[in-house]
Amino acid sequence: MSDHSAFTDTGDSRRSFLKKSMLASALLATADLVSFASPKNDAQPEAAAEKLPWYKELTRWGQVNISEKDPAHYDIAWWRKYWKRTSIQGIVVNAGGIVAYYPSKVPLHHPAEYLKGGDLFGDLCRAAHEDGIAVFARMDSNRAYEEVYKAHPDWFCVDIDGKPIKAGELYITCVNGPYYNQHIPAILREIYTLYKPEGFTDNSWSGLGRETICYCDNCKKSFRDKTRNDIPKSKNWEDKVYKQWIRWNYDRRLEIWDLNNRTTKEVGGPDCTWSGMNSGSISGQSRSFRDFKEICKRADIIMLDDQSRSNAAGFQHNGINGKLIHGLLGWDKLVPESMAMYQAGRPWYRLACKPPEEARMWSINGMAGGIQPWWHILAASHDDRRMYSTFVPLFNWHKANQQYLINRKPVARVGVVWSQENADYYGKDNSDALVELPIMGMTQALLKGRIPYLMVHADHIERDAAQFDVLVLPNLAVMSDKQVAAVKAFVERGGSLIASGETSLYNEWGEKRDDYALGDLFCAHIKSGESIKPPKERFSGDAYHTYLRLLPEMRKGVDGPSSGTEPALSGKRHEIFKGYDETDIIPFGGLLSPLKLDQGAEAVLTFIPQFPVYPPETAWMRVPKTDIPGLIINTGKKGNRVAFIPADIDKQYGRDNLPDHGNLLANIVRWAAKGEVGLNVTGAGMVDCHLYKQAGRMILHIVNLSNAATWRQPVDELTGIGPLKVQVKLADGVKGKTVRSIVTNQPVIARAENGYCYFEIKTVLNHEVIVLG
């Protein structure tokens, strides 16, 4: 059916949906998610269940991303069966924006080319409601066709010469114009009035990205009204006006978020939420002017559009996504993530099936980090039909075990601190290397060390730090005075600290300080006027041919040829260097400058400058030893520990994946934590470990990342590992008397003593979830 009148009164469909939704509430959740109460008591009274809005109930989603050709042949009956096969509770359906998939009466709302007077969105919306499935009406609201541009040129972005900015044949709309202020809200109102979807999401809601400056009259006026300045003529990170332009753009996207939510809630009630899609990349969010922290303050639900892994970041990046976003959003709200069933990423083949193992592993690692699954497929019919079976078993497993996958609180003693301002005002146009690589290197070292951790925004240190024994600041160069004070208060209370690179050397606007703001904690300070000039060549590709020397040197006591220059043995090595007994050097790859150390600080790594690599006859150290520190450690008055790593080995590890870097970082974290990280997993393989608690039980989610395509997608064959021996420190109220597997359902023999539970996992193919009661 395509008649508007058929959808103006959806009472029967709505009653059916609400009835099933309330039943789902009773089965899925407790009355108070925020308290992390146990979902053990599955049967809740309907009165309690009604307290939860729909967007806190639905944990499995599906989406057919409709092409303009689909309205002519969309087989709704088949897809309704597929909704049931995959046990989804919500669907994302293309509605309007660039094109309308319903007969819109909003002027210039362009109908999909093959709609031909039909009403595909309405047909799908009604079918979903009849099946008890919620609908997120999907918008795409950043571009328009030439007919719209000719009618309203003031709606669109223009360059410095006044020419419209285009993407292909479409014109890019300006976030400060009537298109966002009036046209899109009118479409939202129309869609809800006609079809009453549960909520709205938007694929490209934030408009023009950071790489292009719009000079339309709307932007000129708004920027001048806010700052009394003209829009900058070019990118210049040293220009205060340019930095104001950056902040002004962030603020405008938040205004759009608020406007769209006001619009949908005014027409649809307090639970008719609008949630624009967001990226899982810090740098990506920055380039799109999306302030993740402020968005999560406002969001009822985060719709995450991060569909696949990169070779460098691996499947584990999706676990980091979950930790980072929940750290902002809270663990009481949900984060569905669009997970491509087609070959997404590099390369793109929109209509070809992604190998099922690749798609499932990305989804599994997301689930382990607290993300909810959402299958995503492009177009309504396919020549390659292998993709339809990809998520059926995984989604049904999720349905059977969802009580263990939501409504839980993470357990970790290590917090990794980050901020988007660090990506903007320090990373600037190189934030992937300067900001994301150090985070990736540090988290990868924690993963390989099987050390549970959480992501902590720098503005939330004061709020969140009490749960941690150790805070890690991977090259957190940009820090406000308030953030610095929060770190100092954490250390003063007895917390341990690890920091790397140029942490705290810049203020919140990226202006360089004379010294580290945390220099008194590091016991290290900048030597004024002293710095190492970068060599002209990087002999090791992206890395310099530099090394770090371990102190004291021990090679005289290790079997090997003698040069006669080995220093005498003097004392023992620090415990940080466990596993490095037979070497006095490790590769570095970066540069260092001299520092001034306070009394009591110990430099246990020092810098070896670059020397030639070719021809081989020239490859010998010109300066085999300096006093330039690469790792400085000290112990506080309360026994807490501080490690400052000016040698940014976290960045080097993120880039080069050298085991020397990763193992050393894990050793430093264990030393700072005094050997107690709450979890110990031994056995061969690369595994990602996530630990949670619910009332009366703990949940360990282990993802097996050991396969032939770990660092080169896609994976099409899994490699099982095991056995793994596990030791878990039991949370209060958890006795560890019952331990069971809910993936393989293999028997688990366990013993609990002295506050710990010990058990063995015989095998893990893709993942395993262990429930300790």
Buried (B, 14 or more C-beta within 10 A) or exposed (E): EBEBEBBEEBEEBBEBBBEBBBEBBBBBBBBEBEEBBBBEEEEBEEEBBBBBBBBBBBBBBBBBBBBBBBBBEBEEEEBBEBBEBBBBBBBBBBBBBBBBBBBBEBEBBBBBEBBEEBBBBBBBBBBBBBBBBBBBBBBBBBBBBEEBBEEBBEBBBBEEEEEBBBEEEBBBBBBBBBBBBEBBBBBBBBBBEBBBBBBBBBBBBBBBBBEEBBBBEBBBEBBEEBBEBEBBEEBEEEEEBBBBBBBBBBEBBBBBBEBBBEBBBBBBEEBBBBBBBBBBBBBBBBBBBBBBBBBBEEBBBBBBBBBBBEEBBBBBBBBBBBBBBBBBBEBBBBBBBBBBBBBBBEEEEEBBBBBBBBBBBBBBBBBBBBBBBBBBBBBBBBEEEEBBEBBBEBBBBBBEBBBBBBBBBBBBBBBBBBBBBBBBBBBBEEBBBBBBBBBBBBBBBBBBBBBBBBBBBBBBBBEBBEEBBBBBBBBBBBBBEEBBBBBBEBBEEEBBBBBBBBBBBBBBBBEEBEBBBBBEBBBBBBEEEEEBEEBEEBBBEEBBBBBBBBBBBBBBEEEEEEEEEBEEEEEEBBEBBEEBEEBBBBBBBBBBEBBBBEEEBBBBBBBBBBBBEEEEEEEEEEEBBBEBBBBBBBEBEEEBBBBBBBBBBBBBBBBBBBEBBBBBBBBBBBBBBBEEBBBBBEBEBBBBBBBBBBBEBBBBBBBBBBBEBBEEBBBEEBBEBBEBEBEBBBBEEBEBEEBBBBBBEEEBEBEBEEEBBBBBBBEBBBBBBBBBB
